[in-house]
């Protein structure tokens, strides 16, 4: 569920077909996400999941799976 939501956000921001985005996709290298798109993706994720993603946390997020794990962890900690 979270993966599908994240994949949809990334697809919308990158004009990619959602089915081409996998958990193993590298956000910058495989998906070609630039710094402006990352900013827009993060803003959308913050709105969608009602959380704040500090810029320094983005350094450790390289794959879509990292992003999914990060969101899941933050949501669990906020419950």
C-alpha positions in Angstrom: 0.0 0.0 0.0 2.7 2.5 1.0 4.8 1.4 -1.9 1.9 1.9 -4.4 1.3 5.4 -3.0 5.0 6.3 -3.2 5.3 4.8 -6.7 2.3 6.9 -7.8 3.9 10.1 -6.5 7.2 9.4 -8.1 5.5 8.5 -11.4 3.5 11.7 -11.4 6.6 13.9 -10.7 8.8 12.1 -13.2 6.3 11.4 -16.0 7.2 7.7 -15.8 4.8 4.8 -16.0 4.2 3.6 -12.5 4.8 -0.1 -13.4 8.4 0.8 -14.3 9.2 1.9 -10.7 10.2 -1.0 -8.5 11.4 -1.3 -4.9 15.0 -1.8 -6.3 14.9 1.4 -8.4 17.6 3.9 -7.6 15.9 7.2 -7.2 18.5 9.4 -8.9 20.3 6.9 -11.2 17.5 4.7 -12.5 14.6 7.1 -12.3 16.6 10.2 -13.2 15.1 12.3 -10.4 16.8 15.7 -10.1 17.0 18.0 -7.1 13.8 19.9 -8.0 11.8 16.7 -8.4 13.2 15.4 -5.1 11.9 18.5 -3.4 8.5 18.1 -5.0 8.3 14.4 -4.2 9.2 15.1 -0.6 6.6 17.8 -0.3 3.9 15.4 -1.7 5.0 12.6 0.6 4.9 15.0 3.6 1.3 16.0 2.7 0.2 12.4 1.9 1.6 10.8 5.0 1.3 13.8 7.4 4.9 13.8 8.5 8.0 15.9 8.1 11.1 14.6 6.2 14.2 16.5 7.3 16.6 17.2 4.4 19.5 15.4 6.2 17.4 12.2 6.2 17.4 12.2 2.4 21.1 11.5 2.2 20.5 7.9 3.2 17.6 7.3 0.9 18.9 6.0 -2.5 16.4 3.4 -3.5 12.7 3.3 -3.6 12.8 0.6 -0.9 14.7 3.0 1.4 12.0 5.5 1.0 9.3 2.9 1.7 11.1 1.7 4.8 11.6 5.3 6.0 7.9 6.2 5.6 6.8 2.9 7.3 9.2 3.5 10.2 8.1 7.1 10.7 4.4 6.1 10.6 5.0 3.4 13.2 6.8 5.8 15.5 4.0 8.4 15.2 1.2 5.9 16.2 
